[in-house]
Amino acid sequence: MFREELGCDDLEWERSKAWAFEQCMGAIWYYIDTNPAMYNMGRTTLARIVSHTQV
């Protein structure tokens, strides 16, 4: 529903997943010991990206 509201094409959607991936990987390694909420947000985002990625 969110994607439909944005009206983005496949390339834009994949690019947004790549940006989200980069951000969540940074949050995971940077906050692993200092900020559990940010670490968990990164892990949740990564799980969502992986679950929607086709191989």
Beta strands, then each sheet from edge to edge (+ up, - down):
end
